[in-house]
Amino acid sequence: MRKIRVLIVDDSVVVRRIVTGMLSSDPAIEVVGTASNGRIALARLQGLNPDAIVLDVEMPEMDGLATLAALRKTHARLPVIMFSTLTERGASATLDALSLGASDYVTKPSSIATAASLETVRQQLIGKLKLFCSWPTESAAQAGRSVKSAPPAALPPPAHRKPAEVIAIGVSTGGPNALAELMPGFPADLAVPLLIVQHMPPIFTRLLAERLAARSRIPIVEAENGQLVRPGQAYLAPGDFHLVVERAGDRVHLRTNQEQPENWCRPAADVLFRSVASVYRGGALAVVMTGMGQDGLRGCEEIRRAGGQVLAQDEASSVVWGMPGFVARAGLADRVAPLGELAGEIMQRVRNANTGKASEHPAHPTVN
């Protein structure tokens, strides 16, 4: 089996050396070249013929955004993983890159990175390169390809469900663009709150909330601890914090915490979904969208056990059919739908397919 050929583009000699060492440690990957800016990378592209590119954001002469825009004109499907610093400027540029067609991103370690953080970066880069290059590897299986899950027992039948009183979304790889397409589909008078877990580090989530809000008819904010959950409002879990809901009398509040990651994620969809199942019971609606791994699977089991509903994005419209794939194969999804149909499907369940009427108290949890 031939190796995955990777081109590394970064203006730092030190970073190029470190990343080369990281990737070369895996026998399935070969670093075929490096470049200090986009102009040099594009000039070397034809001769090197890489299978994937690891691309810095901020570089002299030709930065990552300009490079990506030029690259997509000639190589529409070549996997590109952005490698950016966790700064305001770096995060904003990375979100721009994702909208321009970058496959994914990995956060560049700081100058005082520990051995543990460097190992995390190594694993992320290698795992994503193998995933996007479609080499048959264990990591691809973990992402949801050809992995079968047995359907959980004793789940309630899908008929005669009550209207959804809350929408809880879990999403990861490919999420920013998927959310950008989904959110404009909700009306300004959305009668229920919407809670989102997108796997992203700090800074990224606040910027993502601002960008989504600019395209949507409902307010979208980064969630804050103690906020009152209101209908017609969307709350995005902050990076590095789990998001849960908590009932106090007839009101529901948001709580954030930094308890242990689940599925190697914080925030984690499973944490949010379990919380939503506990508070809203049969009024919970989980939506699992594009993403690597299986975060959301166990939480969807809890939502179904509580009498709630589950939707999953289909494989054709997902960048990675990991998270929704696990849910679909486990028999947990009431429907597996294309991205373009999800907003309509959600709204139908908010209005209740059985009666066509919206819930009278959508922001209040049902206590069974």
Secondary structure, 3 states (H helix, E strand, C coil): CCCEEEEEECCCHHHHHHHHHHHHCCCCEEEEEEECCHHHHHHHHHHHCCCEEEEECCCCCCCHHHHHHHHHHHCCCCCEEEEEECCHHHHHHHHHHHHHCCCEEEEECCCCCCHHHHHHHHHHHHHHHHHHCCCCCHHHHHCCCCCCCCCCCCCCCCCCCCCCCEEEEEECCCHHHHHHHHHHHCCCCCCCCEEEEECCCCCHHHHHHHHHHHHCCCCEEECCCCCECCCCCEEECCCCCEEEEEEECCEEEEEEECCCCECCECCCHHHHHHHHHHHHHHHEEEEECCECCCCCHHHHHHHHHCCCEEEEECCCCCCCECHHHHHHHCCCCCEEECHHHHHHHHHHHHHCCCCCCCCCCCCCCCCC
